[in-house]
Structures are given as structure tokens and as C-alpha cells.
Amino acid sequence: MGVTAVLMLPLLLLGISGLLFIYQEVSRLWSKSVVQNKVVVITDAISGLGKECARVFHTGGARLVLCGKNWERLQSLYDALISVADPSKTFTPKLVLLDLSDISCVQDVAKEVLDCYGCVDILINNASMKVKGPAHKISLELDKKIMDANYFGPIILTKALLPNMISRRTGQIVLVNNIQGKLGIPFRTAYAASKHAALGFFDCLRAEVEEYDVVVSTVSPTFIRSYHVDPGQGNWEASIWKFFFRKLTYGVHPVDVAEEVMRTVRRKKQEVFLANPIPKAAVYVRTLFPELFFAVVACGVKEKLSVPEEG
């Protein structure tokens, strides 16, 4: 009996692996069918995540409207998508110059976006600006710039496109947010404030537009790591804990987030939280044991940071 069980184990593992592979392939094909012929608007399409979202949705047969603040980089993305696409199964992307931090022009650009196809089925609010430094060293001007890019810009664009979705009684809005929309981290005051504000707005909007069959989704990773930042091997592999913390430190890869965005669209999820166990636990600790959370965070503040602006 024991020998039979040992012989059956590899067959069982092989069978499970086969089922998982079939499930992944069916899910991938289903995802493509869901977005086929849909008009998908992606903001900050020239970022790492924006490019991956463009690739995933373009392959799925979506009619893309790619927005970004640098025309040359938008053109490069366009060329990259066209070079690997099957013209019989994909649509030629349309490019729109958009800088969400310049809120005075967002309303006009929204009209240009609508003019591309006459409607919008899926809006992916991906643009984001970061800043790091002590609160008292960050100027009010920079605070406002962060709020424009991360909060006012996305909601102005959303408000401009929303009536089209409501009148057609269909559509989905995806906000790519951050864990800092759930909890504050030292030296990220402006960034965390903008992410809290954005999450609050779209949480409220979700309830408001449900009766019109418009879906509002939020995808919140810890942070999205750069293509060029890769965990080194070395002694990291010596300890499972070091390996775990390495994965935590380097965040989520743009490819993984883009695939999760596609799954979110396919399943019409309302909220997705992409994080390792420690930041997930921190969110619950912040809610259930706030004093403990504040004490732990305060202990981690040991050095002064400068104020370099990122992205």
C-alpha cells in the first residue's frame, strides 16, 4: 500500500499541474474575450505599468487610447505594440498627450479622448507622482503638485468621461492606487494624503454609479518596482526570511500588476490589494490596534531624509 501511494504521488502532482495550466490558459483566453473591441483608456501609458497594461489589453484586442505627457515615448510605445501585434486581431492604438498634473487642460483632453471612438468602456487611472522627505521640508507648492497629479487630475478626467458611461449604462473605472491609500508611512506625507483622497473618492463613487451598471475598481499594490531594479542573489538565498524580506523590499513587478488589472476587469472586482503578508497585516493592525501601529512606525524613523522628487 505504501509503495502504491509513493508511485501515485508524482501522477497526482502532474495531474494538478495540468489542471492549473488549463485553468490559466482558459483564464487568459477569457480575459482577451472580455476586452475585445472595448475602448480602453490608459493614463501614464509610458510608465512601466502603463506599458504592461497597454501590452496586455492590446493583445486582448482592445481599442486602446494611450495617454502620456511625452509624445516621443508615446510614439515609441506605439511602435513597440504595432511591431509584435497581429493586425487581423488588434486595433491600432490612438495616442493622446496628457499631463494629469496640469489640471487646467484635463477637461479639454477628455473631449479629445472621447472623440477617438465616441465612447469609453474602461478607464485605467494609472498616473502617479511621488515625493519623499520630512513634511516640514516639503514646500506647499510641491504638496499641491502631488495632489494635482494623484487626485485632482484623475477625478477631473473621471468626471469628464463618466456621463458617457452613465448614459450607456455600462463601463468600468480602475484606479491603480497604493498601500499608502490605506495607511500612512513616514516621509511620504503628500503622497499618502493624495492616495487616501483618491481612494476615498472612488470608494464613494462606486456606490453612486452602481445603479447605472458602472463598475469602480481599485487595485492597490505595495509599490511597483522598476524594470531596472532586480534583487541580487548573493547571500539572500541563505535564509528564507531574507528571501521573504527581499521580495517585500523590491515590491511588485509591473507585469504582475498589469495582469491583476486585467483580472480585475474580467471579474469586475471592486477592490484588490497586492501585497505580501507583512503589509497586509499592517493594514489590519492599523485598524484594530492603532496605538501599536503608531508605536512600531515611530520606532522605524531613525534618520532624516532629503526631499528628492521621484517620477
C-alpha positions in Angstrom: 0.0 0.0 0.0 2.8 2.4 0.9 4.7 1.7 -2.4 1.5 2.3 -4.4 1.0 5.7 -2.6 4.5 6.7 -3.4 4.1 5.8 -7.1 0.8 7.7 -7.2 2.1 10.9 -5.8 4.0 12.0 -8.9 1.0 11.3 -11.0 -1.2 13.3 -8.7 1.2 16.2 -8.8 1.3 16.0 -12.6 -2.4 16.0 -12.8 -2.7 19.0 -10.5 -0.1 20.9 -12.6 -2.0 20.1 -15.7 -5.3 21.3 -14.3 -3.6 24.6 -13.1 -2.1 25.1 -16.6 -5.5 24.5 -18.3 -7.2 26.9 -15.8 -4.5 29.6 -16.5 -4.9 29.2 -20.3 -8.7 29.4 -20.1 -8.5 32.5 -17.9 -6.1 34.1 -20.3 -8.4 33.5 -23.3 -11.4 34.6 -21.3 -9.7 37.8 -20.3 -9.0 38.5 -24.0 -12.6 37.9 -25.0 -13.8 40.3 -22.2 -11.8 43.3 -23.5 -12.0 42.5 -27.2 -13.4 45.6 -29.2 -13.7 47.5 -25.9 -12.4 51.1 -25.8 -9.7 51.2 -23.1 -8.1 54.4 -21.9 -4.8 54.1 -20.0 -3.3 57.2 -18.4 0.5 57.4 -18.0 0.9 54.7 -20.6 4.6 55.4 -20.9 5.3 54.3 -17.3 6.4 50.7 -16.6 3.0 49.6 -15.5 1.3 51.7 -18.3 3.4 49.9 -20.9 2.5 46.5 -19.5 -1.2 47.3 -19.3 -1.0 48.5 -22.9 0.6 45.3 -24.0 -1.9 43.1 -22.1 -5.0 44.9 -23.4 -3.7 45.4 -26.9 -3.0 41.7 -27.2 -6.6 41.1 -25.9 -8.0 43.0 -28.9 -9.0 46.2 -27.1 -9.2 49.6 -28.8 -6.6 51.5 -26.9 -6.3 55.2 -26.2 -2.9 55.7 -24.7 -2.3 58.9 -22.7 1.1 60.3 -21.6 2.9 63.5 -21.2 5.8 62.8 -23.5 5.0 62.4 -27.2 8.3 60.7 -28.2 7.8 58.0 -25.6 4.2 57.5 -26.6 5.3 57.0 -30.2 7.9 54.5 -29.1 5.3 52.6 -27.2 3.0 52.7 -30.3 5.8 51.3 -32.4 6.6 48.5 -29.9 2.9 47.4 -29.8 2.5 47.5 -33.6 5.7 45.6 -34.2 4.5 42.5 -32.4 0.8 42.7 -33.0 -1.3 40.7 -35.4 -3.2 43.3 -37.5 -6.1 41.0 -38.0 -6.7 40.6 -34.3 -5.7 44.0 -32.9 -6.6 47.7 -33.3 -4.1 50.5 -34.0 -3.7 52.4 -30.7 -4.6 56.1 -30.6 -2.2 58.5 -28.8 -3.3 61.5 -26.7 -0.9 63.9 -25.0 -2.0 64.3 -21.4 -0.2 65.6 -18.2 -2.6 65.0 -15.3 -0.6 67.3 -13.1 -1.7 70.2 -15.4 -5.3 70.1 -14.3 -6.2 73.2 -16.4 -6.0 71.1 -19.6 -7.5 67.8 -18.4 -11.1 68.7 -19.3 -10.2 69.6 -22.9 -8.1 66.4 -23.3 -11.0 64.4 -22.0 -13.0 65.6 -25.0 -10.2 64.6 -27.3 -10.2 61.1 -25.7 -14.0 60.8 -26.3 -13.5 61.9 -29.9 -11.2 58.9 -30.6 -14.0 56.4 -30.6 -17.1 58.3 -29.3 -17.2 56.3 -26.1 -15.1 54.8 -23.3 -15.7 51.3 -21.9 -12.8 51.1 -19.5 -10.7 53.8 -17.9 -7.5 52.9 -16.2 -6.3 55.7 -13.9 -2.6 54.8 -13.6 -0.8 58.1 -13.5 1.0 58.9 -10.2 3.7 61.2 -8.8 5.8 60.5 -5.7 7.8 62.6 -3.3 9.9 61.6 -0.2 11.0 63.7 2.7 10.1 65.2 6.1 6.8 67.1 6.0 8.3 70.4 7.2 10.9 70.4 4.3 8.4 69.8 1.5 7.0 73.1 0.1 3.3 73.7 -0.2 3.8 74.1 -3.9 5.1 70.6 -4.1 2.2 69.3 -2.0 -0.2 70.9 -4.4 1.6 69.4 -7.4 1.3 65.9 -5.9 -2.4 66.4 -5.2 -3.0 67.6 -8.7 -1.2 64.6 -10.3 -2.6 61.9 -7.9 -6.0 63.3 -7.0 -7.4 66.2 -8.9 -6.1 65.1 -12.3 -7.7 61.6 -12.2 -11.0 62.8 -10.8 -11.3 65.6 -13.4 -10.7 63.0 -16.1 -13.1 60.5 -14.5 -15.9 63.1 -14.1 -15.5 64.2 -17.7 -15.8 60.6 -19.0 -18.4 59.3 -16.5 -21.5 60.8 -18.2 -20.8 58.8 -21.3 -20.7 55.6 -19.2 -23.8 56.5 -17.3 -25.8 57.3 -20.5 -24.8 54.0 -22.0 -25.3 52.2 -18.7 -22.0 50.3 -19.0 -18.4 50.9 -18.1 -15.6 50.3 -15.7 -13.2 52.6 -13.9 -10.0 51.2 -12.5 -7.9 53.2 -10.0 -4.3 51.9 -9.6 -3.6 53.2 -6.1 -1.1 52.2 -3.4 -1.0 50.7 0.0 -0.4 54.2 1.3 -4.1 54.9 0.5 -4.8 52.6 3.4 -2.1 53.6 5.9 0.5 56.4 6.3 4.2 55.8 6.1 6.8 58.4 7.5 8.3 60.8 5.0 5.5 60.2 2.5 3.0 62.8 3.8 2.0 64.4 0.5 2.0 61.1 -1.4 0.0 59.3 1.3 -2.5 62.1 1.6 -3.2 62.1 -2.2 -3.6 58.3 -2.2 -6.0 58.5 0.8 -8.0 61.2 -1.0 -8.2 59.2 -4.3 -9.3 56.0 -2.6 -12.0 57.9 -0.6 -13.3 59.5 -3.8 -13.5 56.2 -5.8 -15.0 54.3 -2.8 -17.8 56.9 -2.7 -18.2 56.9 -6.5 -18.6 53.1 -6.5 -21.8 53.2 -4.6 -23.1 56.2 -6.6 -22.8 54.6 -10.0 -23.7 51.0 -9.2 -27.3 51.6 -10.3 -26.0 52.6 -13.8 -24.1 49.3 -14.1 -20.8 51.2 -14.0 -18.1 49.3 -12.0 -15.5 51.1 -10.0 -12.4 49.0 -9.0 -9.3 49.9 -7.0 -6.0 48.0 -7.3 -3.5 48.8 -4.5 -0.1 47.2 -4.6 2.6 47.9 -2.0 4.6 49.7 -4.7 5.6 49.0 -8.2 9.3 48.3 -8.7 11.3 49.4 -11.6 12.3 47.2 -14.5 15.9 48.0 -13.7 15.8 47.1 -10.0 16.3 43.4 -9.5 17.0 41.6 -6.3 20.6 40.4 -6.1 21.3 36.7 -5.4 24.4 36.5 -3.2 23.6 35.6 0.4 19.9 36.4 0.1 19.2 32.8 -0.5 20.8 31.7 2.7 17.7 32.4 4.7 14.0 32.0 3.9 13.3 35.2 6.0 15.9 37.2 4.0 14.3 35.9 0.8 10.9 37.0 2.1 12.0 40.4 3.0 13.8 40.8 -0.3 10.5 40.2 -2.1 8.9 42.7 0.2 11.6 45.3 -0.4 11.5 45.2 -4.1 7.7 45.5 -4.4 5.5 44.2 -7.2 6.7 43.8 -10.8 4.8 45.9 -13.4 3.9 42.6 -15.3 2.2 41.2 -12.2 0.2 44.4 -11.6 -0.9 44.6 -15.2 -2.1 41.0 -15.2 -4.0 41.7 -12.0 -5.6 44.8 -13.6 -6.8 42.5 -16.5 -8.2 40.0 -14.0 -9.9 42.8 -12.1 -11.6 44.0 -15.3 -12.6 40.5 -16.2 -14.1 39.6 -12.9 -15.3 43.1 -12.1 -13.7 43.1 -8.7 -14.3 46.1 -6.5 -11.1 46.1 -4.6 -7.7 44.3 -4.9 -4.8 44.5 -2.5 -1.5 43.3 -3.9 0.9 42.9 -1.0 3.0 40.4 0.9 1.7 39.2 4.4 3.5 41.9 6.4 2.0 45.0 4.8 -1.4 43.2 4.7 -1.1 42.6 8.4 -0.1 46.2 8.9 -3.4 47.4 7.4 -5.4 45.3 9.9 -3.1 46.3 12.8 -3.7 49.9 11.9 -7.4 49.4 12.1 -7.6 47.1 15.2 -4.6 48.2 17.2 -3.8 51.8 16.1 -1.6 52.6 19.1 0.6 49.6 18.5 0.9 50.5 14.8 1.9 54.1 15.6 4.5 52.9 18.1 6.1 50.5 15.6 6.1 53.1 12.8 7.7 55.7 15.1 10.4 53.3 16.1 11.3 52.9 12.4 12.1 56.6 12.0 15.8 56.8 12.7 17.3 59.1 10.1 16.5 62.3 8.3 15.7 62.0 4.6 16.3 64.6 1.9 13.4 65.6 -0.5 14.2 64.1 -3.9 11.2 64.1 -6.2 10.6 60.7 -7.9 8.7 60.2 -11.1 
